[in-house]
Structure formats: C-alpha cells, structure tokens
Amino acid sequence: MPETTPIIKYMAAREYGAEVLFHGRFYDESFERALDLSRKNNMTFIPPFDDGLVMAGQGTIGLEMMEAEGFDTAVVQIGGGGLIAGIASAIKESGGKVKVIGVEAEASMSCILSLKEGRPVDGGRQATLADGIAVKRVGDKTFPLIQKYVDDVVAVSEDTIAGAILVLMERKKLVVEGAGAVTIAAAMEGLLPKSTKKAVFVLSGGNIDVTVLDRVIRLGLLKEGRIMRLSAVVRDVPGSLAKLTAEIAALKANILQVIHQRDAVDIPVGFTRLEIILEVEGREHGEKIRKMIEEKGYIAGA
C-alpha cells in the first residue's frame, strides 16, 4: 500500500489477516513494488482493475442494476476503470438503453485526458479526498471498454466531494469515502445529462479515517454556508460579550468559538475585537445575523 494510505484501510486489511507492506506515496509506485514481489516470491498477483475476471466480477453490479426498472442513468466512479468497464459492459450488452456516466476527481483525470487523446495517458496525481480512485493512468484493458460503453466522463472538485460525504451522512446515514461519494458530487455540480429523470449511483467504499472525516465535515459545512466567521468590535467592559452572545443565541445560532483580540492596533482604546465562529442554518441565516450585528451598532466584518 502507499505510505499515504488512510489508517482505517491498512488496519482493516491487517485484521483480515493480511501482511501490509508500505511503498511509495502513490498507488502506481505500490503497484510496481507488488509486481516485483510477486515475481521474486513466485506469488499470484491479483490486479485491482486491469483484468478481465476483475471486470467481469464488478460487472455483476451492472446486472443487479438491470433488475431494477425505471432508471435512465447509471453514475459510476473511475480510477483505473475496472468498476465502470464491468458495469457499463453488463448494462449495454444486456440491451439496456441506460446512459452510463463516469466520474473522476479533478485531482486525478487520467480517463478524461485519455478519451481526448484516444489512448491511455498519464493524468498526473495530486492529493485528493478520493484517494481510492487516484491512479496515475487508466488501465490498458479497461480503456477500450470505457470508449465503447461509457456515454460521458466528468470530473468533480474537492469541495463538492466533501459536500457529498456530508450529505450522505446527514440525509442517508451512510459513511462513504471520497472515492465512493464522487458520484453524488457529480449530481450536486449539475454534471449529469439534462435528460436524466432517475439515476442510480454507485457508492463504493466506506474506508475513511475519523480524523479525515472531521475535517471533511467542517469543509462541507463551510461550503454550504453553515459555518460562518464573524468579526465584531465591542466595548471592553464586563457584560459586553454576554450581551452580544445573548443576541446571537436569540437568533438560534450556535457559537463554536470566540477569540478576543484586545491588542489589535486598528481598534479604539477601550474596545476589543471578537472573532466568532458560528454554526448557522445556511447563508440566509448567516446574513440575518450579520445584519443584526450591524443594526445593533457593532462593527461587523466577514
């Protein structure tokens, strides 16, 4: 596994009885090391995606999808391409008229670039929440099937991936890792075909560190405008903070943190600046609180 593998992933592998070896920062480096070890130790190497049997196994998901009726779009994540190649092949060869849409992270877009070039090419690699699909290059065996059966491939941003993870937790009570949540992120960014009436989304993977999850939740809340930072200048006398916080509480906002800046050089003597982080219902609620701060005579800023 790469050295950057989330703790929950390699701990789970160890609990299943695996011996976990770390090599390189990215999947591609680990892949080459695994091949080398398999050759030296006369082991059988099981490819993660670029293999006919692997694609066939993942294609059974497509067969399960086709047992359901009434949907017109299947949305599937793309890393090396094994999952979508199998699913798309099963759907299209079953005679279905369902559109298959692939989704990559903007930080790892090998498939999109490969489709433009007409051959598998390196897509670069950057840090991404969707580490499970962050491969440098789409598979040589998967790519022709993607060309043949996949209708379109789109890419989503890191902010939207975080938002999708949060939405799945809040609305569906599902803990889904970044690689699994990119399909929902595509819908949130409005990247599905305009003709889509009912879509099926593949949510593949729940391996996300709780420490990462905490940061993802905060990022998602910030993106939705449900956490806001407010700056207010008040008189540095007893009761000023209590009065301000009571007025904020009256508007049903939750104060997460308050920082005093008494030594700020740009405020009058006898006053103090408060940096307040609030949990609010959304952007409209946040603006209502900001307006109240200004109407009450405080000096407010973002």
Secondary structure, DSSP 8 states (H G I E B T S, - for coil): --TT--HHHHHHHHHTT------SSSHHHHHHHHHHHHHHTT-----SSSSHHHHHHHHHHHHHHHHS-S--EEEEE-SSSHHHHHHHHHHHHTT---EEEEEEETTB-HHHHHHHHTS--B------S-GGG--SB--TTHHHHHHHH--EEEEE-HHHHHHHHHHHHHHH-----HHHHHHHHHHHTT-S-TT-SSEEE--------HHHHHHHHHHHHHHTT-EEEEEEEEESSTTHHHHHHHHHHHTT-EEEEEEEETT-TTS-TTEEEEEEEEE-SSHHHHHHHHHHHHHTT-EEE-
